[in-house]
Amino acid sequence: MMQTLEVKDLSKEFGGVMAVEGLSFTLEIKAGSRLGIIGPNGAGKTTTFGMISGELKPSSGIVKFAGERIDGFKPHKVCRRGIGRTFQIVRVLPELSVYEHLLTGAIARKFSFGLGVDQQREAERILKLTDLERLKDVVAKNLTTVLKKRLELATVLMTRPKLLLLDELMAGLNLVEIEETLKLLRKINEEMEIALIVVEHVMKAVMELCGRIVVLYYGEKIAEGSPREVANNEKVVEAYLGKEAKNYARS
């Protein structure tokens, strides 16, 4: 049976303000599953990630993963179920080397400090995959912001996720770095069969990567569909894409 992420009527209220209201979508957990979530600042994108990954408890609604209801679970429990995430403001352990940092991902998965040869081999493999091999002995605090983002992604991969939530991974990257990141994410999705949900403001990236897009506007879903369908949606053009929509409507 195909595993899925199911979000149904999900809402989050902060002091009387609805940050997310009645959000529903599903995603199959398999190679080729890549969903984008877009919308202006304050639309509820990161709040949605927080409710799925356990940082925030929903005010109402349901999150089910692989048939199990997980809304309200603590982040470590969500992680152990197979959901990993990166953060809009990158989070690294500054005093650890790149290699040591990856091993913390294995610890998070096992909740044990006994790391064996298998975990070390896996770390070497992921270092190579993410092009961090040459930096394995560098202390995390000495990395650029771009490399810290790559390190955070590599560490999450060490938890062996089935689903990755990526929050503005490509913010601040130049065009070459964006293309390199897109290539890496396709490889993670297709070869490792890890499903992706991508929150991005870099429209070129999200439209090229994702086969389906959910558009949020002040906490509500105003559209869902293929990049072409979303780019041709009048509500989306008016609320968010504007002139950029012309570039994607033809793609």
TIKOLLUM-565301 format. One line per 2 residues: number of its first residue (from 1); their letters; for each residue x, y, z of C-alpha. Coordinates in Angstrom, 1 decimal. Last residue first. Layout:
<panus>
NUM	A	X:Y:Z; ...;
</panus>
This chain:
<panus>
251	SR	6.3:26.4:-19.5; 4.0:29.0:-21.1;
249	AY	2.2:30.0:-17.9; 5.5:30.0:-16.1;
247	NK	7.1:33.1:-17.6; 3.7:35.0:-17.8;
245	AE	3.2:34.4:-14.0; 6.2:36.6:-13.2;
243	KG	4.1:39.7:-13.9; 2.1:39.2:-10.8;
241	LY	2.9:36.0:-8.9; 1.3:36.7:-5.5;
239	AE	-2.3:37.8:-4.9; -3.3:38.9:-8.4;
237	VV	-1.5:36.2:-10.3; -2.7:33.6:-7.8;
235	KE	-6.3:34.7:-8.0; -6.2:34.8:-11.8;
233	NN	-4.9:31.2:-12.1; -2.8:30.8:-15.2;
231	AV	0.5:30.4:-13.2; -1.2:27.9:-10.9;
229	ER	-2.4:25.8:-13.9; 1.1:25.9:-15.5;
227	PS	2.9:25.0:-12.3; 0.5:22.0:-11.9;
225	GE	-2.4:22.3:-9.4; -3.6:23.9:-6.2;
223	AI	-5.1:27.3:-5.6; -6.4:29.7:-2.9;
221	KE	-5.3:27.7:0.2; -6.0:29.9:3.2;
219	GY	-3.5:31.3:5.8; -3.2:34.8:4.4;
217	YL	-2.7:33.5:0.9; -1.4:30.0:0.3;
215	VV	-0.7:28.4:-3.1; -0.2:24.7:-3.4;
213	IR	1.9:23.5:-6.3; 2.2:20.2:-8.1;
211	GC	4.9:18.8:-10.4; 7.7:20.5:-8.4;
209	LE	11.2:21.2:-9.5; 11.0:23.7:-12.3;
207	MV	8.2:25.8:-10.7; 9.9:25.7:-7.3;
205	AK	13.3:26.8:-8.7; 12.2:29.5:-11.1;
203	MV	9.8:30.8:-8.4; 12.6:31.5:-5.8;
201	HE	10.2:32.3:-3.0; 10.3:28.7:-1.8;
199	VV	8.6:26.2:0.5; 9.4:22.7:-0.8;
197	IL	7.7:19.5:0.1; 9.8:16.5:-1.0;
195	AI	9.3:12.8:-1.2; 12.4:10.6:-0.6;
193	EM	12.9:7.8:-3.1; 16.7:7.8:-2.6;
191	EE	17.3:7.8:-6.3; 14.4:10.0:-7.5;
189	NI	13.9:12.4:-4.6; 17.5:12.7:-3.4;
187	KR	18.7:13.0:-7.0; 16.1:15.6:-7.9;
185	LL	17.1:17.6:-4.8; 20.8:17.5:-5.8;
183	KL	20.1:18.7:-9.4; 17.9:21.5:-8.0;
181	TE	20.7:22.5:-5.6; 23.3:22.7:-8.4;
179	EI	20.9:24.8:-10.5; 20.3:27.1:-7.5;
177	EV	24.0:27.4:-6.9; 24.6:28.4:-10.5;
175	LN	21.8:31.0:-10.4; 23.0:32.6:-7.1;
173	LG	21.7:31.4:-3.7; 20.2:33.7:-1.1;
171	AM	17.1:31.7:-0.6; 17.5:28.2:-2.1;
169	LE	16.6:26.1:1.0; 13.6:28.3:1.6;
167	DL	12.0:25.8:4.0; 12.5:22.2:2.8;
165	LL	10.2:19.5:4.4; 11.7:16.1:3.5;
163	LK	9.7:12.9:3.5; 10.8:9.3:3.9;
161	PR	13.6:10.4:6.2; 16.8:8.4:6.9;
159	TM	17.9:10.6:9.9; 21.2:11.0:8.1;
157	LV	19.4:13.0:5.4; 18.6:15.6:8.0;
155	TA	22.4:16.1:8.6; 22.9:16.5:4.8;
153	LE	20.2:19.2:4.6; 21.7:21.1:7.6;
151	LR	25.1:20.9:6.0; 23.8:22.3:2.7;
149	KK	22.2:25.1:4.5; 25.5:25.7:6.4;
147	LV	27.2:25.7:3.0; 25.0:28.6:1.7;
145	TT	25.4:30.5:5.0; 29.2:30.3:4.6;
143	LN	31.0:27.7:6.8; 33.3:28.7:9.8;
141	KA	30.6:28.0:12.4; 30.3:24.4:11.2;
139	VV	33.9:23.5:12.0; 35.8:22.2:8.9;
137	DK	36.9:18.5:9.1; 34.4:17.2:6.5;
135	LR	34.9:20.1:4.1; 36.2:18.2:1.1;
133	EL	33.4:15.7:1.5; 30.7:18.4:1.5;
131	DT	29.5:17.7:-2.1; 26.0:16.7:-0.9;
129	LK	26.3:13.2:-2.3; 29.9:12.8:-1.1;
127	LI	29.1:13.9:2.4; 26.0:11.6:2.2;
125	RE	28.1:8.6:1.4; 30.7:9.3:4.1;
123	AE	27.9:9.7:6.7; 26.4:6.4:5.6;
121	RQ	29.8:4.7:6.1; 30.0:6.2:9.6;
119	QD	26.5:5.0:10.4; 27.3:1.5:9.2;
117	VG	30.5:1.3:11.1; 28.8:1.9:14.4;
115	LG	27.3:4.7:16.4; 26.4:4.1:20.1;
113	FS	25.1:7.5:21.2; 21.5:6.3:21.1;
111	FK	18.3:8.1:20.1; 18.5:6.0:16.9;
109	RA	17.3:8.6:14.4; 18.6:11.6:16.3;
107	IA	21.9:9.8:16.8; 22.2:9.3:13.1;
105	GT	21.5:13.0:12.5; 24.2:13.9:15.1;
103	LL	26.6:11.9:13.0; 26.2:14.5:10.2;
101	HE	27.4:17.2:12.6; 30.5:15.2:13.5;
99	YV	31.5:15.1:9.8; 30.9:18.9:9.3;
97	SL	33.0:19.6:12.4; 31.1:20.5:15.6;
95	EP	31.4:23.9:17.3; 28.6:25.7:15.5;
93	LV	25.8:23.2:15.9; 23.7:24.2:12.9;
91	RV	20.3:25.8:12.4; 19.5:27.8:9.2;
89	IQ	16.8:30.4:9.4; 14.2:29.1:7.0;
87	FT	14.6:25.7:8.6; 15.3:22.2:7.2;
85	RG	12.9:19.3:7.8; 12.8:15.5:8.3;
83	IG	9.8:13.2:8.4; 10.3:9.5:8.8;
81	RR	8.4:8.3:11.9; 11.5:8.9:14.0;
79	CV	11.5:12.5:13.0; 7.8:12.9:14.0;
77	KH	8.7:11.5:17.4; 11.6:13.8:17.8;
75	PK	9.4:16.8:16.8; 6.8:16.1:19.5;
73	FG	3.5:14.6:18.3; 0.5:17.0:18.2;
71	DI	-0.6:16.0:14.8; 0.8:12.5:14.1;
69	RE	-2.2:10.4:13.1; -0.8:7.2:11.6;
67	GA	-1.7:5.9:8.1; 1.8:6.5:6.6;
65	FK	1.6:10.0:7.9; -1.6:11.6:9.1;
63	VI	-2.0:15.3:10.0; -5.5:16.3:11.3;
61	GS	-7.4:19.5:11.9; -7.6:22.0:14.8;
59	SP	-5.5:24.5:16.7; -2.5:22.6:15.4;
57	KL	0.4:22.0:17.8; 3.6:23.6:16.6;
55	EG	7.2:22.3:16.4; 5.8:18.9:15.5;
53	SI	7.0:18.4:11.9; 3.5:18.8:10.3;
51	MG	2.5:21.7:12.5; 5.7:23.6:12.0;
49	FT	5.7:23.0:8.2; 2.2:24.6:8.1;
47	TT	3.5:27.6:10.2; 6.3:27.9:7.7;
45	KG	3.9:28.3:4.8; 1.3:30.5:6.6;
43	AG	0.8:33.3:4.1; 2.9:35.7:6.2;
41	NP	5.3:36.5:3.4; 3.6:35.9:0.1;
39	GI	2.6:32.4:-1.2; 4.2:29.2:-2.3;
37	IG	4.0:25.5:-1.3; 5.7:23.2:-3.7;
35	LR	5.1:19.4:-3.9; 7.6:16.9:-5.2;
33	SG	6.6:13.2:-5.4; 8.8:11.7:-8.2;
31	AK	10.1:8.8:-6.1; 7.6:7.9:-3.4;
29	IE	5.6:9.2:-0.4; 2.3:10.2:-1.9;
27	LT	1.2:13.7:-1.0; -2.2:14.9:0.3;
25	FS	-3.7:18.4:0.7; -6.0:20.2:3.1;
23	LG	-5.7:23.6:4.9; -8.7:24.8:6.9;
21	EV	-7.1:28.0:8.2; -3.5:28.8:8.7;
19	AM	-2.2:31.9:10.5; -5.7:32.6:11.9;
17	VG	-5.3:35.6:14.2; -7.1:35.4:17.6;
15	GF	-3.9:35.3:19.6; -2.2:32.8:17.3;
13	EK	-4.5:30.4:15.6; -3.5:27.3:13.6;
11	SL	-5.7:25.3:11.2; -5.5:22.0:9.4;
9	DK	-8.7:20.9:7.6; -7.0:17.7:6.5;
7	VE	-3.3:17.1:5.8; -2.5:13.6:4.6;
5	LT	1.0:12.4:4.0; 0.9:9.2:2.1;
3	QM	2.3:5.6:2.0; 1.3:3.5:-0.9;
1	M	0.0:0.0:0.0;
</panus>
